[in-house]
Amino acid sequence: MFKDNLVQLRKLKSMTQEDIAEKVGVSRQTVAKWESGESTPDLEKSRMLAEALDVSLDNLANYEPTAGMNLGIPPKGKHIFGIATIGDKGQIVIPAKARKIFHLSPGDQLCVLGDESQGIALIKSDYLLAIADAIQQNS
């Protein structure tokens, strides 16, 4: 998993093994060993790799594409949670990882925003109301 993610990200960023080696402070041969799975970097080198490739350390080490989506590793701070199916009454189930990252609990209210050319977005209603209050106080 790690070795595959490293190769994929390096190629996606159009970087050579030499480029990676220079950013992390190792030899090209060391990077080649990481990519072949012969060895793995220590935690500090792994952190430096993740930073150089603009991904989270967790995604660099553990990312597995969601079945059927065939998408690459998202940039740091971006997420791909999978596919949700809309039920008969328009309900969707937000994936557990998304609920955890965004601190969503049963009973929380979400505001549904839309842009016909960009798609749908969900935002916690209390956050949206706080933004609206701040705008109103500044006008």
C-alpha positions as a Python dict, from the first residue, in 0.01 Angstrom:
ca = {
    (1, 'M'): (0, 0, 0),
    (2, 'F'): (267, 255, 105),
    (3, 'K'): (496, 173, -186),
    (4, 'D'): (210, 191, -437),
    (5, 'N'): (89, 522, -295),
    (6, 'L'): (441, 666, -309),
    (7, 'V'): (486, 569, -674),
    (8, 'Q'): (141, 697, -772),
    (9, 'L'): (187, 1032, -600),
    (10, 'R'): (540, 1084, -730),
    (11, 'K'): (423, 1024, -1087),
    (12, 'L'): (111, 1238, -1039),
    (13, 'K'): (335, 1526, -929),
    (14, 'S'): (568, 1460, -1226),
    (15, 'M'): (858, 1408, -988),
    (16, 'T'): (1156, 1178, -1032),
    (17, 'Q'): (1304, 958, -764),
    (18, 'E'): (1589, 1211, -754),
    (19, 'D'): (1341, 1493, -685),
    (20, 'I'): (1192, 1301, -394),
    (21, 'A'): (1535, 1205, -261),
    (22, 'E'): (1646, 1567, -261),
    (23, 'K'): (1336, 1687, -74),
    (24, 'V'): (1369, 1417, 191),
    (25, 'G'): (1748, 1414, 219),
    (26, 'V'): (1819, 1058, 107),
    (27, 'S'): (1970, 891, -199),
    (28, 'R'): (1775, 800, -513),
    (29, 'Q'): (1852, 436, -433),
    (30, 'T'): (1677, 472, -98),
    (31, 'V'): (1365, 605, -270),
    (32, 'A'): (1384, 315, -518),
    (33, 'K'): (1391, 70, -224),
    (34, 'W'): (1087, 237, -69),
    (35, 'E'): (901, 216, -400),
    (36, 'S'): (992, -151, -449),
    (37, 'G'): (891, -240, -93),
    (38, 'E'): (1243, -353, 3),
    (39, 'S'): (1240, -105, 291),
    (40, 'T'): (1023, 165, 441),
    (41, 'P'): (1117, 511, 564),
    (42, 'D'): (1122, 603, 931),
    (43, 'L'): (849, 825, 1071),
    (44, 'E'): (1036, 1152, 1013),
    (45, 'K'): (1118, 1067, 651),
    (46, 'S'): (757, 955, 600),
    (47, 'R'): (635, 1290, 734),
    (48, 'M'): (871, 1470, 497),
    (49, 'L'): (748, 1258, 205),
    (50, 'A'): (384, 1338, 286),
    (51, 'E'): (468, 1708, 304),
    (52, 'A'): (659, 1701, -25),
    (53, 'L'): (368, 1520, -194),
    (54, 'D'): (100, 1741, -28),
    (55, 'V'): (-94, 1454, 128),
    (56, 'S'): (-162, 1349, 485),
    (57, 'L'): (77, 1099, 638),
    (58, 'D'): (-221, 870, 703),
    (59, 'N'): (-321, 873, 336),
    (60, 'L'): (37, 819, 221),
    (61, 'A'): (67, 511, 442),
    (62, 'N'): (-286, 369, 438),
    (63, 'Y'): (-493, 503, 148),
    (64, 'E'): (-689, 244, -46),
    (65, 'P'): (-912, 363, -330),
    (66, 'T'): (-1285, 332, -269),
    (67, 'A'): (-1420, 36, -462),
    (68, 'G'): (-1536, 129, -809),
    (69, 'M'): (-1426, 493, -790),
    (70, 'N'): (-1069, 446, -912),
    (71, 'L'): (-962, 787, -779),
    (72, 'G'): (-618, 878, -654),
    (73, 'I'): (-508, 999, -313),
    (74, 'P'): (-668, 1334, -233),
    (75, 'P'): (-454, 1636, -135),
    (76, 'K'): (-409, 1715, 234),
    (77, 'G'): (-735, 1835, 386),
    (78, 'K'): (-948, 1698, 103),
    (79, 'H'): (-1151, 1378, 135),
    (80, 'I'): (-1322, 1118, -77),
    (81, 'F'): (-1577, 942, 140),
    (82, 'G'): (-1737, 716, -115),
    (83, 'I'): (-2078, 707, -275),
    (84, 'A'): (-2407, 762, -93),
    (85, 'T'): (-2741, 650, -233),
    (86, 'I'): (-3045, 876, -208),
    (87, 'G'): (-3342, 703, -47),
    (88, 'D'): (-3707, 723, -147),
    (89, 'K'): (-3765, 1032, 68),
    (90, 'G'): (-3441, 1205, -35),
    (91, 'Q'): (-3240, 1091, 265),
    (92, 'I'): (-2872, 1002, 243),
    (93, 'V'): (-2641, 833, 488),
    (94, 'I'): (-2324, 1033, 548),
    (95, 'P'): (-2027, 793, 569),
    (96, 'A'): (-1892, 729, 921),
    (97, 'K'): (-1548, 872, 841),
    (98, 'A'): (-1707, 1199, 723),
    (99, 'R'): (-1923, 1218, 1037),
    (100, 'K'): (-1614, 1167, 1254),
    (101, 'I'): (-1392, 1421, 1074),
    (102, 'F'): (-1662, 1689, 1069),
    (103, 'H'): (-1800, 1610, 1418),
    (104, 'L'): (-2151, 1531, 1295),
    (105, 'S'): (-2390, 1371, 1543),
    (106, 'P'): (-2749, 1251, 1526),
    (107, 'G'): (-2978, 1550, 1546),
    (108, 'D'): (-2729, 1797, 1395),
    (109, 'Q'): (-2883, 2017, 1130),
    (110, 'L'): (-2718, 2065, 792),
    (111, 'C'): (-2787, 2335, 539),
    (112, 'V'): (-2796, 2212, 180),
    (113, 'L'): (-2635, 2454, -65),
    (114, 'G'): (-2631, 2413, -441),
    (115, 'D'): (-2475, 2549, -754),
    (116, 'E'): (-2606, 2404, -1077),
    (117, 'S'): (-2262, 2407, -1233),
    (118, 'Q'): (-2061, 2293, -925),
    (119, 'G'): (-2290, 2061, -730),
    (120, 'I'): (-2435, 2027, -382),
    (121, 'A'): (-2264, 2111, -53),
    (122, 'L'): (-2364, 2043, 305),
    (123, 'I'): (-2266, 2275, 590),
    (124, 'K'): (-2356, 2262, 959),
    (125, 'S'): (-2638, 2509, 1006),
    (126, 'D'): (-2493, 2653, 1328),
    (127, 'Y'): (-2172, 2737, 1140),
    (128, 'L'): (-2368, 2903, 859),
    (129, 'L'): (-2572, 3104, 1112),
    (130, 'A'): (-2251, 3216, 1287),
    (131, 'I'): (-2117, 3342, 952),
    (132, 'A'): (-2444, 3524, 884),
    (133, 'D'): (-2434, 3686, 1231),
    (134, 'A'): (-2075, 3801, 1177),
    (135, 'I'): (-2167, 3955, 841),
    (136, 'Q'): (-2468, 4129, 992),
    (137, 'Q'): (-2262, 4271, 1281),
    (138, 'N'): (-1999, 4407, 1041),
    (139, 'S'): (-2250, 4589, 821),
}
